[in-house]
Amino acid sequence: MNIGIVCYPTYGGSGVVATELGKALALRGHKVHFITYKQPARLDFFTGNTFYHEVYVSNYPLFDFPPYETALTSHLVDVVKFEKLDLLHVHYAIPHASAAILAKNILALDGINIPVITTLHGTDITLVGKDPSFGPVVCYSINMSDGVTTVSQSLKDDTISNFKVSRHIEVIPNFIDLERFSKKDHDHFKKAIAPNGEKLLVHTSNFRKVKRIDDAIKVFAEVYKKIPSKLLLVGDGPERLNIEMLCRELDLYHAVTFLGKQNQVQEILSVCDLFLMPSETESFGLAALEAMACELPVISSNAGGIPELNVDGETGFLCNVGDVATMAEKAIYLLEDEIRLAQFKENAKKRAELFDINQIVPLYEKFYEKVLANQPKAISQ
């Protein structure tokens, strides 16, 4: 197949999933065209089957805000026409799905039918989609797509409850490349960070409020009182300054290391002992899956799709959002007993193996084939 993938090029979950999916599809023999405004962060190699089309947005004095959706639509029309794509797979509802639907309508005027598959990732439904100024466009884009997928059953349920959806929604979970995300021997790195054998806790995110990083700091504060430990924070974003100030207020700054954005996050995960995910909402919890693949138990909230990944009492623990006391209690429970911790680490690894990229990517291929096979019927409607 000749596939166009539209995504955000950032470190966020939807962009990571879209890029890793495209890379895997290319390795399986498909031609994959990434279409976005910047080379995706995880697009770290090219093959004869991968292509990148940058969307340029012109700045005109008339516009206070550059019209990215319009530029994306026009670029999609151009790429579909001249690369003869079989389908467009867009990740995140707006502006990607809405731009793709408009491009589909424009191409239809030239007798070109391009199926559009939309994958919903979370905040496009739970946050952005609930905004009255975006809701109707999100709903329209979902219903006019030729195929719709979500990354968890929880997100599917949220989509159906928030919008009048007339399309079938297929649940295809997020996945992990176990060749990349697995525990590596980096003892030299661990000794540099924890020279006295301290336990290492870690949190990775885009540092938005919804990630509740302040809760991760408060959990660590309680752990630190009982167990020699350090906290590694991977990522960056709008909450960075607030979190730095909180660390100073709690006199933890010497025990918390801000590592910023990292391309090789698996190397950091490999030397850690426990992963913290206290999020207010998560459609799936991709960062937790990456941690579990590197043999890290997860202390998380029970929000959204996280319970579909993190098994309470087996791969970690699920706690109510904001319940810092219980999260800290469970973290200490794991870290204070080496045998118990080792068992949870093994359980986490086995759970992650169920989401192996080689198991999940074929589900997307089958869905593509199903959508393509149904095109004559869809046109007649």
C-alpha positions in Angstrom: 0.0 0.0 0.0 1.0 3.6 -0.5 0.0 5.4 2.7 0.0 9.0 3.8 0.5 9.6 7.5 -0.5 13.0 9.0 0.6 13.7 12.6 2.2 16.1 15.0 6.0 15.9 14.8 6.5 16.4 18.5 7.4 14.1 21.4 3.8 13.7 22.4 2.1 10.3 22.4 0.1 10.7 19.2 3.2 11.8 17.2 5.3 9.0 18.6 2.7 6.4 17.8 2.1 7.7 14.3 5.8 7.8 13.5 6.6 4.4 14.9 3.6 2.9 13.0 4.8 4.5 9.8 8.3 3.2 10.2 7.0 -0.3 11.0 4.8 -0.3 7.9 7.7 0.8 5.7 9.8 -2.1 7.0 6.9 -4.4 6.1 7.1 -3.2 2.5 4.5 -0.4 2.3 5.4 3.1 1.0 4.8 5.6 3.8 4.6 9.4 3.3 4.8 11.5 6.5 3.0 14.9 6.0 3.5 17.5 8.6 5.2 20.9 9.4 8.4 19.5 10.7 10.3 16.2 10.6 8.8 14.0 13.3 11.0 13.5 16.4 11.0 9.7 16.1 11.6 9.7 12.3 15.3 9.0 12.9 16.0 6.9 9.8 14.8 6.7 6.3 14.5 3.8 4.0 13.5 3.4 0.3 9.9 3.2 1.5 9.7 6.3 3.7 9.2 9.9 2.5 8.7 13.2 4.3 6.6 16.1 2.9 7.0 19.3 4.8 4.0 21.6 5.0 4.9 25.2 4.6 2.7 28.0 6.0 3.1 31.4 4.4 2.9 34.5 6.7 0.6 37.2 5.4 -0.1 40.5 7.3 -3.8 39.7 6.9 -3.5 36.7 9.3 -2.9 37.1 13.0 -2.5 33.3 13.1 -0.9 31.4 10.2 -3.7 29.2 8.6 -2.0 25.8 9.0 -5.1 23.8 8.4 -5.6 25.4 5.0 -1.9 24.9 4.1 -2.1 21.2 5.2 -5.3 20.6 3.1 -3.6 22.0 0.0 -0.5 19.9 0.6 -2.5 16.8 1.1 -4.3 17.3 -2.2 -0.9 17.7 -3.9 0.7 14.7 -2.3 -2.3 12.4 -2.9 -2.4 13.4 -6.6 1.2 13.1 -7.4 2.3 10.3 -5.1 -0.9 8.3 -6.0 -1.7 7.5 -2.4 -4.1 4.6 -1.5 -5.2 6.1 1.8 -4.6 8.8 4.3 -4.1 7.9 8.0 -4.4 10.9 10.2 -3.6 11.1 13.8 -5.5 13.5 16.1 -8.9 14.9 15.2 -8.1 18.5 14.6 -6.7 19.9 12.5 -5.6 16.7 10.8 -8.9 14.8 10.3 -10.8 18.0 9.3 -8.0 18.9 6.8 -8.0 15.4 5.4 -11.8 15.4 5.0 -11.6 18.7 3.1 -8.8 17.4 0.9 -10.9 14.3 0.2 -13.8 16.5 -1.0 -11.5 18.6 -3.2 -9.9 15.5 -4.7 -13.4 14.0 -5.4 -14.0 16.9 -7.8 -11.2 15.5 -10.0 -12.6 12.0 -9.7 -10.0 10.9 -7.1 -11.2 8.9 -4.1 -8.9 8.9 -1.1 -10.1 7.0 2.0 -9.4 8.8 5.3 -8.7 6.8 8.5 -8.7 8.8 11.7 -7.0 7.6 14.9 -8.1 9.4 18.0 -5.5 9.6 20.7 -7.0 11.2 23.8 -7.0 15.0 24.4 -8.5 15.6 20.9 -11.6 14.0 22.5 -11.3 14.5 26.2 -10.1 18.1 26.2 -10.0 19.8 22.8 -13.1 18.1 21.5 -15.2 19.2 24.5 -14.5 22.9 23.7 -17.7 24.3 22.0 -15.6 26.1 19.5 -14.1 22.8 18.2 -16.8 20.2 19.0 -18.9 20.4 15.8 -15.7 20.1 13.6 -14.4 17.1 15.6 -17.8 15.3 15.4 -18.1 16.0 11.7 -14.5 14.8 11.0 -15.1 11.6 12.9 -18.4 10.8 11.1 -17.0 11.7 7.7 -13.9 9.5 8.1 -13.9 6.2 6.2 -12.5 4.5 9.3 -12.0 5.5 12.9 -9.8 3.9 15.5 -9.0 4.7 19.2 -6.0 3.6 21.2 -8.1 2.2 24.1 -11.6 1.1 25.0 -11.8 3.9 27.4 -11.2 6.5 24.7 -13.8 4.8 22.5 -16.3 5.1 25.3 -15.5 8.7 25.8 -15.9 9.4 22.1 -19.3 7.8 22.0 -20.5 9.6 25.1 -19.2 13.0 24.0 -20.3 13.0 20.4 -23.1 11.8 18.2 -21.0 9.2 16.4 -22.4 7.3 13.5 -19.2 5.5 12.5 -18.0 2.2 13.9 -14.9 2.7 16.0 -12.2 0.1 16.1 -10.0 -0.2 19.2 -6.3 -0.8 18.3 -4.1 -0.3 21.3 -0.8 1.4 21.3 2.3 -0.7 20.8 6.0 -1.0 21.7 9.1 -1.8 19.8 10.7 -4.4 22.1 14.0 -4.3 20.3 14.3 -0.6 21.2 12.6 -0.6 24.5 14.1 -3.3 26.7 16.4 -3.2 29.7 19.9 -2.4 28.7 23.1 -2.7 30.8 24.0 0.9 31.7 25.6 0.3 35.1 28.1 3.1 34.5 25.2 5.5 33.9 23.4 4.4 37.0 26.5 4.7 39.2 27.0 8.3 37.9 23.4 9.2 38.9 23.1 7.1 42.0 26.7 6.6 43.3 25.4 5.3 46.7 23.0 2.8 45.3 19.9 5.0 45.6 16.7 3.8 44.1 15.8 5.7 40.9 12.2 6.8 40.2 11.3 8.4 36.9 8.6 10.3 35.2 8.4 11.2 31.5 5.9 13.6 29.9 5.3 16.8 28.0 5.0 18.7 31.3 1.4 19.8 30.9 -1.0 20.4 33.9 -2.9 17.3 32.9 0.1 15.1 33.7 0.0 16.3 37.4 3.8 16.3 37.7 3.4 18.1 41.0 1.8 14.9 42.4 4.9 13.0 41.2 7.1 15.4 43.2 4.9 15.0 46.3 5.0 11.2 45.9 8.7 11.3 45.7 9.0 13.6 48.7 7.3 10.8 50.8 9.5 8.1 49.3 12.6 10.1 49.9 11.8 10.3 53.7 11.9 6.5 53.9 14.2 5.2 51.1 17.5 6.7 49.7 16.3 7.6 46.3 16.4 10.1 43.4 13.9 11.3 40.9 14.6 11.7 37.1 12.2 13.9 35.1 12.3 13.5 31.4 10.6 16.0 29.1 9.8 19.7 29.1 6.8 21.9 28.7 4.7 24.7 30.3 4.9 23.3 33.9 8.7 23.1 34.0 9.2 26.3 36.0 6.4 25.5 38.5 7.9 22.1 39.1 11.4 23.5 39.6 9.9 25.9 42.2 8.0 23.1 44.0 11.3 21.1 44.2 12.9 24.0 45.9 10.1 24.6 48.3 10.2 21.0 49.4 14.0 21.0 49.6 14.2 18.3 47.0 16.1 20.0 44.3 19.3 18.2 45.0 17.5 14.8 44.6 15.6 15.7 41.4 17.3 15.8 38.0 15.7 17.5 35.1 16.9 15.7 32.0 14.8 17.6 29.4 13.7 16.1 26.1 15.5 12.9 25.3 15.5 10.8 22.1 17.0 7.7 23.7 14.6 7.6 26.7 15.0 3.8 26.9 18.5 4.2 28.1 17.3 6.3 31.1 14.4 3.9 31.8 16.9 1.0 31.8 18.7 2.2 34.9 15.5 3.1 36.9 13.5 1.2 39.4 10.0 2.7 39.3 7.8 4.8 37.0 5.4 7.4 38.2 2.3 8.4 36.1 -0.2 10.4 38.3 -2.0 11.8 35.3 -5.5 13.4 35.5 -6.3 11.6 32.2 -4.5 9.3 29.8 -6.1 7.7 26.8 -3.7 4.7 27.0 -0.4 5.6 28.8 2.3 5.0 26.2 5.0 6.4 28.4 4.1 3.7 31.0 4.2 1.0 28.3 7.7 2.1 27.4 8.7 1.9 31.0 7.2 -1.5 31.5 9.1 -2.8 28.5 12.2 -1.7 30.3 11.1 -3.7 33.4 9.7 -0.8 35.5 6.6 -1.3 37.7 4.2 1.6 37.4 2.6 3.7 40.1 -0.2 5.4 38.3 -3.7 7.0 38.5 -6.6 4.9 37.4 -7.7 7.4 34.8 -8.8 6.7 31.3 -7.1 3.8 29.6 -4.3 3.3 32.1 -6.1 0.3 33.8 -6.1 -1.4 30.4 -2.3 -1.5 30.6 -1.2 -1.3 34.2 -2.6 -4.3 36.2 -3.2 -3.3 39.8 -1.1 -5.4 42.2 0.7 -7.2 39.4 2.6 -4.7 37.2 2.3 -1.8 39.6 -0.6 -0.1 41.4 -3.6 2.0 40.4 -4.6 4.9 42.6 -7.3 7.6 42.5 -6.3 10.8 40.7 -4.6 13.1 43.3 -4.3 10.4 46.0 -0.6 11.2 46.7 -0.6 9.4 50.0 -1.6 6.0 48.5 0.7 6.4 45.6 3.6 7.0 48.0 2.6 4.1 50.2 2.6 1.7 47.2 5.9 3.1 45.9 7.5 2.5 49.2 5.9 -1.0 49.4 7.7 -1.9 46.2 11.0 -0.3 46.8 11.6 -1.6 50.3 11.6 -5.2 49.3 14.1 -6.3 46.6 12.4 -9.7 45.9 8.9 -8.1 45.6 10.3 -5.4 43.3 12.0 -8.0 41.1 8.7 -9.9 40.7 6.9 -6.7 39.7 9.6 -5.8 37.2 9.2 -9.3 35.6 5.4 -8.9 35.5 5.8 -5.5 33.9 8.0 -6.9 31.2 5.6 -9.8 30.4 2.7 -7.4 30.2 4.5 -5.1 27.8 5.2 -8.1 25.5 1.5 -8.3 24.8 1.7 -4.9 23.1 4.6 -5.9 20.8 4.7 -3.8 17.6 4.8 -7.0 15.6 1.4 -8.0 17.1 -0.3 -4.7 16.7 0.8 -3.3 13.3 -0.9 -6.2 11.5 -4.2 -5.0 13.1 -3.7 -1.7 11.3 -3.0 -3.4 8.0 -6.2 -5.5 8.3 -8.1 -2.4 9.1 -6.7 -0.6 6.1 -7.7 -3.5 3.9 -11.2 -3.5 5.4 -11.6 0.2 4.7 -10.3 -0.1 1.1 -12.6 -3.1 0.4 -15.6 -1.1 1.6 -14.9 1.9 -0.6 -17.5 1.2 -3.3 -20.2 0.8 -0.6 -19.1 4.0 1.1 -19.2 5.9 -2.2 -22.8 4.7 -2.9 -23.9 6.2 0.4 
